[in-house]
Amino acid sequence: MALIDQNALAGEAAIDATDEMEKTLAQAEKPTPDKTTLLEHLNKATGLVSGISGLAGAFAKAVTTVGQLF
């Protein structure tokens, strides 16, 4: 994750955010992704990056988009 490389996100928050994004991507790649699970992982990731300007907004838009797609 580029944010870790740039030291914008560190420690457990970096590990947790990476983990949640990997779970989100794994769910999205399934033939029939579960909307609730996708939203749970995206919301957790959003909370973890809430202090990083721009990124939290992008995650929030992703949550909205997933909600509209399913």
C-alpha positions as CSV (number, residue, x, y, z in Angstrom):
1,M,0.0,0.0,0.0
2,A,1.5,3.3,-1.1
3,L,0.4,5.1,2.1
4,I,2.6,2.8,4.2
5,D,5.6,3.5,1.9
6,Q,5.0,7.2,2.3
7,N,4.6,6.9,6.1
8,A,1.1,8.4,5.9
9,L,-0.2,5.3,7.7
10,A,1.8,3.3,10.1
11,G,1.7,0.5,12.7
12,E,-1.4,-1.5,13.4
13,A,-3.6,1.0,11.4
14,A,-1.5,0.3,8.3
15,I,-1.8,-3.5,8.8
16,D,-5.5,-3.3,9.5
17,A,-6.2,-1.0,6.5
18,T,-4.3,-3.3,4.2
19,D,-6.1,-6.3,5.5
20,E,-9.5,-4.8,5.1
21,M,-8.7,-3.7,1.5
22,E,-7.5,-7.2,0.7
23,K,-10.7,-8.7,2.1
24,T,-12.7,-6.2,0.1
25,L,-10.9,-7.1,-3.1
26,A,-11.2,-10.8,-2.5
27,Q,-15.0,-10.4,-1.9
28,A,-15.4,-8.2,-5.0
29,E,-13.6,-10.9,-7.2
30,K,-16.1,-13.6,-6.3
31,P,-18.7,-14.5,-8.9
32,T,-21.5,-13.2,-6.7
33,P,-20.0,-10.9,-4.1
34,D,-21.9,-10.3,-0.9
35,K,-22.9,-6.6,-0.6
36,T,-23.0,-6.6,3.2
37,T,-19.5,-8.1,3.5
38,L,-18.1,-5.6,0.9
39,L,-19.6,-2.7,2.8
40,E,-18.4,-3.9,6.1
41,H,-14.8,-4.2,4.9
42,L,-14.9,-0.8,3.1
43,N,-16.4,0.9,6.1
44,K,-13.7,-0.5,8.4
45,A,-11.0,0.6,5.9
46,T,-12.6,4.0,5.7
47,G,-12.5,4.4,9.5
48,L,-8.8,3.4,9.6
49,V,-7.8,6.0,7.0
50,S,-10.2,8.8,8.2
51,G,-7.4,11.1,9.1
52,I,-5.8,11.0,5.6
53,S,-7.2,13.8,3.5
54,G,-8.7,12.6,0.2
55,L,-8.4,8.9,0.8
56,A,-11.3,8.7,3.3
57,G,-13.5,10.6,0.8
58,A,-12.5,8.1,-1.9
59,F,-13.4,5.2,0.3
60,A,-16.7,6.8,1.2
61,K,-17.5,7.1,-2.5
62,A,-16.7,3.5,-3.0
63,V,-19.2,2.6,-0.2
64,T,-21.8,4.6,-2.0
65,T,-21.1,3.0,-5.3
66,V,-21.2,-0.5,-3.9
67,G,-24.6,0.4,-2.3
68,Q,-25.9,1.5,-5.7
69,L,-24.6,-1.5,-7.7
70,F,-26.3,-4.1,-5.6
